[in-house]
């Protein structure tokens, strides 16, 4: 810092907040640290008793917090996001579309290990709405060693720290199985639940077929939906390991690649994820019918963003995969599904 006369401060950067006190009216910073002094600011500064100011003195190899914040923003920025105005070494990133937020957690940890700077994000693999804040960046001191910012840039070179995948429109077929439903002994309760969850996205339900436990007919119904252009087939009922629950074998008989039969999530352990070429075929456990939030809520946004789910990613859901079934459900503003 250097001390200069206020009248000579035009173009200089303030090193600390300037507080204005008007008794009974206000006591607040009239100018924040990092503010660039203009000609119009001089009378205001003099009126609050500032005949001299401490301003930032440019030094070789050092960056002002706002310059460094711009670098952090550039490390984070990607399409479908926009920055807020830089303020006190801080820039936030705002989602411009509704979609799935993706975060490279290893890169984020690597950058945050560098002293005097930080990037904070929302959890990845969850839905963000247009206008949501997705990340905030900040430089801790007023000035920072340029070498540290260079390290951050080098770490991020050729890698995407974060991005948003917009949700796509998808055609969906629903295959509901179970002799008790097919015969009319009980009313189908799965269909309305699935359709309500699909309604949170841009989907067209091609139809719902209700069948008994004949695996050949279930297989045929799945393939029929795919032939009609389905981008996603959801199977409900018959997903347990009981001998008369035949939906898993029917999915296998389509020739689909089975990614996983089972997931470390409660509710939702009996989830089946498979792909027929690029079309996901998902077998949903019975808990989806009555649970407020289940494994289906964790994988559906990823499917709608055209993410191919892997066995390794499903395995990672175990950490945070226990829903506490809170009386007032605040999902996704909770720990469910967040590793």
DAQUI-V183580 format. One record per residue. N is the residue number from 1. RES is the residue in one letter. PHI is phi in radians with two decimals (none if undefined). OMEGA is omega in degrees with one decimal (999 if undefined). Layout:
# DAQUI-V183580
N|RES|PHI|OMEGA  N|RES|PHI|OMEGA
This chain:
# DAQUI-V183580
1|X|none|171.1  2|X|-2.39|-178.3  3|X|-1.72|179.6  4|X|-2.36|175.5  5|X|-1.20|-177.3  6|X|-1.02|-179.4  7|X|-1.09|-178.6  8|X|-1.76|-168.6  9|X|-1.63|-177.7  10|X|-1.01|-179.0  11|X|1.61|-179.7  12|X|-1.50|-177.6  13|X|-1.90|-177.9  14|X|-1.20|-179.3  15|X|-1.67|177.5  16|X|-2.74|-179.4  17|X|-1.17|175.1  18|X|-1.98|-174.9  19|X|-1.66|175.6  20|X|-1.92|179.1  21|X|-2.03|172.8  22|X|-2.10|-173.1  23|X|-0.87|178.6  24|X|1.33|-177.1  25|X|-2.09|-176.9  26|X|-2.76|167.3  27|X|-2.54|-174.4  28|X|-2.76|178.3  29|X|-1.26|175.4  30|X|-1.44|171.9  31|X|-2.39|179.4  32|X|-1.63|174.7  33|X|-1.01|-176.8  34|X|1.65|179.2  35|X|-1.17|176.4  36|X|-1.59|-173.7  37|X|-1.22|176.5  38|X|-1.96|178.9  39|X|-1.03|-178.1  40|X|-1.22|-178.0  41|X|-1.37|-171.8  42|X|-1.03|179.4  43|X|-1.05|179.9  44|X|-1.14|179.9  45|X|-1.09|178.8  46|X|-1.16|-178.4  47|X|-1.17|177.8  48|X|-1.75|171.8  49|X|1.49|-178.0  50|X|-1.71|177.0  51|X|-1.46|175.0  52|X|-2.30|-179.9  53|X|-2.27|169.8  54|X|-1.72|-176.5  55|X|-2.13|-178.0  56|X|-1.29|177.7  57|X|-1.79|-176.9  58|X|-1.03|179.2  59|X|-2.21|178.2  60|X|-1.05|176.8  61|X|1.47|178.3  62|X|-2.11|179.1  63|X|-2.10|173.4  64|X|-1.19|-176.4  65|X|-0.97|-178.8  66|X|-1.26|175.3  67|X|-1.11|-179.1  68|X|-1.20|178.5  69|X|-1.07|177.9  70|X|-1.10|177.5  71|X|-1.14|178.2  72|X|-1.08|177.4  73|X|-1.07|-179.0  74|X|-1.12|175.5  75|X|-1.17|-176.6  76|X|-1.49|-166.0  77|X|-1.08|174.5  78|X|-2.76|179.7  79|X|-1.09|180.0  80|X|1.28|172.4  81|X|-2.42|178.3  82|X|-2.38|-177.5  83|X|-1.62|165.9  84|X|-1.44|176.3  85|X|-1.17|179.4  86|X|-1.16|-179.3  87|X|-2.63|177.7  88|X|0.91|177.4  89|X|1.29|-176.4  90|X|-2.24|171.5  91|X|-2.30|176.2  92|X|-1.89|179.6  93|X|-1.96|-174.8  94|X|-2.04|178.7  95|X|-1.23|178.0  96|X|-1.74|178.9  97|X|-2.46|170.9  98|X|-1.50|-177.8  99|X|-3.10|-178.5  100|X|-1.73|179.1  101|X|-1.45|178.1  102|X|-2.00|-179.1  103|X|-2.23|170.2  104|X|-1.52|-173.4  105|X|-1.16|179.2  106|X|-1.12|178.5  107|X|-1.16|178.4  108|X|-1.03|179.2  109|X|-1.12|-178.9  110|X|-1.10|-179.1  111|X|-1.24|-178.3  112|X|-1.24|174.9  113|X|-1.37|177.9  114|X|-1.40|-174.2  115|X|-1.16|170.0  116|X|1.34|175.3  117|X|-2.55|-179.2  118|X|-2.74|172.3  119|X|-2.31|176.8  120|X|-2.01|-177.3  121|X|-2.24|166.1  122|X|-1.28|174.6  123|X|-1.22|176.5  124|X|-1.35|179.4  125|X|1.15|173.6  126|X|-2.18|-178.8  127|X|-1.23|167.2  128|X|-2.08|178.7  129|X|-1.68|175.1  130|X|-1.02|-178.6  131|X|1.67|178.4  132|X|-1.22|169.5  133|X|-1.33|-177.6  134|X|-1.90|179.8  135|X|-2.83|173.6  136|X|-2.36|179.5  137|X|-2.11|178.5  138|X|-2.75|169.3  139|X|-1.76|-171.7  140|X|-1.28|179.9  141|X|-1.52|178.1  142|X|-1.18|177.2  143|X|-2.26|-176.9  144|X|-2.41|178.2  145|X|-1.09|-179.5  146|X|-1.01|-178.8  147|X|-1.07|178.9  148|X|-1.20|177.9  149|X|-1.18|177.0  150|X|-1.12|177.6  151|X|-1.11|179.6  152|X|-1.13|179.1  153|X|-1.13|-179.5  154|X|-1.15|179.3  155|X|-1.09|-175.9  156|X|-1.54|-176.0  157|X|-1.03|177.3  158|X|1.35|-179.2  159|X|-2.18|177.5  160|X|-1.84|-179.7  161|X|-1.19|-178.5  162|X|-2.73|175.8  163|X|-2.82|-179.6  164|X|-2.05|175.7  165|X|-1.75|-179.8  166|X|-1.07|176.3  167|X|-1.23|-178.3  168|X|-1.89|174.0  169|X|-1.34|-177.9  170|X|-2.35|173.6  171|X|-1.65|-171.3  172|X|-2.22|171.4  173|X|-1.94|-179.1  174|X|-2.05|177.8  175|X|-2.02|-180.0  176|X|-1.85|-175.5  177|X|-2.12|177.4  178|X|2.32|-178.8  179|X|-1.03|-177.8  180|X|-1.17|177.8  181|X|-1.40|-178.1  182|X|-1.06|-178.2  183|X|-1.42|179.6  184|X|1.54|178.6  185|X|-1.12|173.8  186|X|-2.27|-179.0  187|X|-1.46|177.2  188|X|-1.11|176.8  189|X|-1.88|-177.9  190|X|-1.28|-173.1  191|X|-0.91|-179.5  192|X|-1.04|179.9  193|X|-1.13|-179.3  194|X|-1.09|-178.8  195|X|-1.12|177.1  196|X|-1.13|179.7  197|X|-1.23|177.2  198|X|-1.14|-179.0  199|X|-1.16|175.8  200|X|-1.28|-178.3  201|X|-2.24|179.7  202|X|-1.48|-176.6  203|X|-2.26|170.8  204|X|-2.13|178.7  205|X|-1.45|-179.0  206|X|-1.22|179.5  207|X|2.70|175.1  208|X|-2.24|178.6  209|X|-1.87|177.3  210|X|-1.90|-175.0  211|X|-2.27|171.2  212|X|-1.38|-175.2  213|X|-1.68|177.1  214|X|-1.42|-174.6  215|X|-1.08|-179.6  216|X|-1.11|-179.9  217|X|-1.22|177.7  218|X|-1.14|177.9  219|X|-1.00|-178.1  220|X|-1.09|-179.3  221|X|-1.13|177.7  222|X|-1.07|-177.8  223|X|-1.16|177.4  224|X|-1.07|178.5  225|X|-1.11|179.4  226|X|-1.11|177.6  227|X|-1.13|178.6  228|X|-1.48|175.9  229|X|1.77|179.5  230|X|-1.12|174.5  231|X|-1.62|-178.6  232|X|-2.73|174.1  233|X|-2.09|-179.9  234|X|-1.95|178.4  235|X|-1.89|179.5  236|X|-2.18|179.8  237|X|1.56|174.9  238|X|1.16|-174.8  239|X|-1.79|179.9  240|X|-1.48|-178.8  241|X|-1.64|177.1  242|X|-1.12|-177.2  243|X|-1.00|-177.4  244|X|-1.56|174.5  245|X|-1.65|-167.6  246|X|-1.90|-176.0  247|X|-1.09|178.7  248|X|-1.01|179.8  249|X|-1.16|177.6  250|X|-1.13|177.5  251|X|-1.16|177.7  252|X|-1.01|-176.5  253|X|-1.24|174.1  254|X|-1.25|-173.7  255|X|1.62|-179.4  256|X|-1.18|173.6  257|X|-1.38|179.8  258|X|-1.46|178.2  259|X|-1.41|179.6  260|X|-2.85|169.0  261|X|-2.01|-173.8  262|X|2.15|178.3  263|X|-2.55|-178.5  264|X|-1.40|-177.7  265|X|-2.34|174.0  266|X|-2.24|1.4  267|X|-1.43|175.8  268|X|2.36|-172.8  269|X|-1.09|-174.4  270|X|-1.61|177.3  271|X|-1.14|172.0  272|X|-2.12|177.2  273|X|-2.09|179.1  274|X|-2.57|179.2  275|X|-2.35|171.5  276|X|-1.75|-165.6  277|X|0.98|-179.5  278|X|-1.80|-176.3  279|X|-1.58|177.7  280|X|-1.26|170.5  281|X|-2.02|-173.6  282|X|-2.03|173.3  283|X|-1.73|-175.2  284|X|-1.71|176.9  285|X|-1.25|-175.9  286|X|-1.07|-177.6  287|X|-1.07|-179.1  288|X|-1.09|-177.8  289|X|-1.21|-173.6  290|X|-2.21|-178.5  291|X|-1.30|177.2  292|X|-1.06|177.5  293|X|-2.45|-175.4  294|X|-2.45|177.7  295|X|-0.98|179.7  296|X|-1.06|179.4  297|X|-1.23|179.2  298|X|-1.47|-175.8  299|X|-1.70|-175.9  300|X|-1.06|178.1  301|X|-1.02|-180.0  302|X|-1.20|177.1  303|X|-1.12|-178.3  304|X|-1.20|176.0  305|X|-1.69|178.6  306|X|1.16|174.7  307|X|-1.48|173.9  308|X|-1.54|-175.9  309|X|-1.41|-179.4  310|X|-1.92|178.3  311|X|-1.10|-179.0  312|X|-1.12|-179.9  313|X|-1.20|176.4  314|X|-1.11|-180.0  315|X|-1.06|-178.0  316|X|-1.26|-179.4  317|X|-1.21|-179.5  318|X|-1.02|178.3  319|X|-1.41|-174.6  320|X|1.72|-175.8  321|X|-1.48|179.3  322|X|-1.79|175.4  323|X|-1.32|-178.4  324|X|-1.54|176.5  325|X|0.88|-178.3  326|X|-1.07|-179.9  327|X|-1.02|173.7  328|X|-1.85|-176.4  329|X|-1.40|179.4  330|X|-1.95|179.9  331|X|-0.94|6.0  332|X|-1.60|179.1  333|X|-1.48|-179.6  334|X|-2.83|-176.8  335|X|-1.50|-174.1  336|X|-1.10|177.9  337|X|1.45|-177.0  338|X|-1.85|-179.7  339|X|-1.28|999
